[in-house]
Amino acid sequence: MTFSPSRSVTVVVGLAALALVGLSACSTTTTPPAAEQGKVSVVTSTEVWASVVRAVGGDLVSVKSIISGSAGDPHGYEAKPADAAAFSGAKLALSNGGGYDDFFAKLADNAGGDLRKIVAVELEQKDAHAPSETKPAEPAPAEGEHDHANEHVWYDFETVHEVAEKVSEELSAIAPESKDKFAANATAFGGKLEELEKKAEAIGATKPGMKVVATEPVAGLLLAHAGLTDATPEAFVEAVEEETDPPAAAIAETEALVTGKQVAVLIYNEQTETPVTKSIKDKAAAAGIPIVTMTESLPEGVTDYLDWMTKQVDSLAGALAKA
C-alpha cells in the first residue's frame, strides 16, 4: 500500500498529538503530594497535637496524625504496618508521652533519618500544679505502668504553650526561611492560650474550692488550674485509668455525690461512655446537677484546638455560675 504525502503528514501529526497527550497524562499522575511541594511534613500521635502543629505551621506544614478523632484509644493502640508509612519523608514528630501513646515512640524510633522529635510531657512545668509543700520522691513506675501522674497534658494550657513554642523552634530549624511566620503564629496562638488560662482562673476566683466529680480524670489538670476540687473517689479514678470496672463501693460513693448534691458539676466524657458512667450521668441529671462534657479527643468535625477548649471552659464556667 502506498501513502500520499498528505496522508503521511496526517499520520505524523496524529502521532505527535498522541505523544503530547501521553506526556500530559504522565505529568498529571506524577504530581507530588502537598507535603513534597515546599511544605514541612509532620506526623503526630493524635489529632489534638496535630491541631497545635497546624496552628503554628499554618499552610507551610502538612500534618498526619496516626489516631484521628475518637477512632482509637492511644493507651492500648497497636501500630499497623500502614502507620509506619506516615513517617516517610516526615521531618518532625510530636507525641504526648507519659505512657499515653507508647506505640508512637516505637514508630518514630524506627523511622530513623533526621526526624526531629517533641514529647509534650517533657515540656510540662512540673511544679505548675503542685502544692507548696515538698513531697517525697515517688518510686519509679514498673514496666508497663504510666510514668506520669496525669498524662493528659493538653488540658494544661501552660504545657500546650510550651509545645507550640517548641514546634515553632523545630520548624524554624527545618525551614529557616519561614521562621518569622512560625514565630508569629506561635505568638498569636500563645496569646489566645493566655486568655483561656485567665478564663479558667476566673472560675476558681468566683467559686473557690467548688467540688466537682468526673467520670474520667482526663480534664484533671484544667480543673486544678481552675481552682476546683475533684471529689471523685480514688478507687473509681484508678479503675477508670486501668480500664476496669470500678468496685461497687466506689460506684455507690460516686453516685452518692450526685444524688446527695455534694458536688456542683459532673464532668462527663461521652467518648468513653459505659453503663456505669451513663448511670451516674442519669442520676446527676435527675438530681439537677449540671453536666459538662469534656472529651479526650477533638469531637467529630472539630479541627481547631482553641475553639474546642474555649467551648469546654465556657461550658464549665456557665454551669458553675448556676451553682
HELIX and SHEET records of a PDB file:
HELIX    1   1 PRO A    5  THR A   29  1                                  25    
HELIX    2   2 ALA A   34  GLU A   36  5                                   3    
HELIX    3   3 GLU A   47  GLY A   57  1                                  11    
HELIX    4   4 GLY A   58  LEU A   60  5                                   3    
HELIX    5   5 PRO A   74  GLY A   76  5                                   3    
HELIX    6   6 PRO A   81  ALA A   85  1                                   5    
HELIX    7   7 ASP A  102  ALA A  111  1                                  10    
HELIX    8   8 ALA A  120  LEU A  123  5                                   4    
HELIX    9   9 VAL A  153  TYR A  155  5                                   3    
HELIX   10  10 PHE A  157  ILE A  174  1                                  18    
HELIX   11  11 PRO A  176  SER A  178  5                                   3    
HELIX   12  12 LYS A  179  THR A  206  1                                  28    
HELIX   13  13 PRO A  217  ALA A  219  5                                   3    
HELIX   14  14 GLY A  220  HIS A  225  1                                   6    
HELIX   15  15 GLU A  234  GLU A  241  1                                   8    
HELIX   16  16 ALA A  248  THR A  259  1                                  12    
HELIX   17  17 GLU A  270  THR A  272  5                                   3    
HELIX   18  18 PRO A  275  ALA A  287  1                                  13    
HELIX   19  19 TYR A  305  ALA A  321  1                                  17    
SHEET    1   A 4 VAL A  61  ILE A  67  0                                        
SHEET    2   A 4 VAL A  40  THR A  46  1                                        
SHEET    3   A 4 LEU A  92  SER A  95  1                                        
SHEET    4   A 4 ARG A 116  VAL A 119  1                                        
SHEET    1   B 4 THR A 229  ASP A 230  0                                        
SHEET    2   B 4 LYS A 211  ALA A 214  1                                        
SHEET    3   B 4 VAL A 265  TYR A 268  1                                        
SHEET    4   B 4 ILE A 291  THR A 293  1                                        
END                                                                             
